[in-house]
Amino acid sequence: MALNFDAAVLARTLDHDNHANRNMLRKLLNEPIYTPRNDLTLPQERDIALKRLAKVTKAKGISIFDFERNPMNVMTGRRLQ
């Protein structure tokens, strides 16, 4: 039996806050730089982590000020991993 439902409606129901930011981060996390990589050296891991963080901050996905202004937005990034 096939189920007919709108995935966007389900996502909005499950994501109870920061809907626009979650959608933006989902699109961002589909970029190749976020593909998991194994067997990296520590300097390589640090470099890729910095590049990933730079992309998120450039897209204004999460801000250091969110810890005070919008703490749920900080958790948004964590939940989408």
HUQUISUL-V150179 format. One record per residue. N is the residue number from 0. RES is the residue in three letters. D_FIRST is the distance of its C-alpha to the first C-alpha in Angstrom with 2 decimals. Layout:
n,res,d_first
N,RES,D_FIRST
N,RES,D_FIRST
//
This chain:
n,res,d_first
0,MET,0.00
1,ALA,3.79
2,LEU,6.50
3,ASN,9.66
4,PHE,12.80
5,ASP,16.24
6,ALA,17.22
7,ALA,20.84
8,VAL,20.46
9,LEU,18.93
10,ALA,21.80
11,ARG,24.34
12,THR,23.28
13,LEU,23.56
14,ASP,26.74
15,HIS,28.99
16,ASP,32.07
17,ASN,33.58
18,HIS,30.61
19,ALA,32.65
20,ASN,34.13
21,ARG,30.87
22,ASN,29.48
23,MET,32.78
24,LEU,32.74
25,ARG,29.22
26,LYS,30.47
27,LEU,33.65
28,LEU,32.04
29,ASN,30.29
30,GLU,33.78
31,PRO,34.99
32,ILE,37.66
33,TYR,35.07
34,THR,33.66
35,PRO,34.61
36,ARG,37.65
37,ASN,39.19
38,ASP,42.76
39,LEU,44.48
40,THR,47.99
41,LEU,48.77
42,PRO,50.34
43,GLN,47.29
44,GLU,44.96
45,ARG,47.28
46,ASP,47.39
47,ILE,43.65
48,ALA,43.27
49,LEU,45.94
50,LYS,44.32
51,ARG,40.93
52,LEU,42.69
53,ALA,44.69
54,LYS,41.62
55,VAL,40.08
56,THR,43.39
57,LYS,44.12
58,ALA,40.83
59,LYS,41.90
60,GLY,38.73
61,ILE,40.67
62,SER,44.31
63,ILE,46.76
64,PHE,47.50
65,ASP,43.96
66,PHE,45.10
67,GLU,47.29
68,ARG,45.70
69,ASN,41.94
70,PRO,41.18
71,MET,37.43
72,ASN,37.49
73,VAL,38.99
74,MET,36.11
75,THR,33.67
76,GLY,34.87
77,ARG,34.61
78,ARG,31.03
79,LEU,29.81
80,GLN,31.29
//
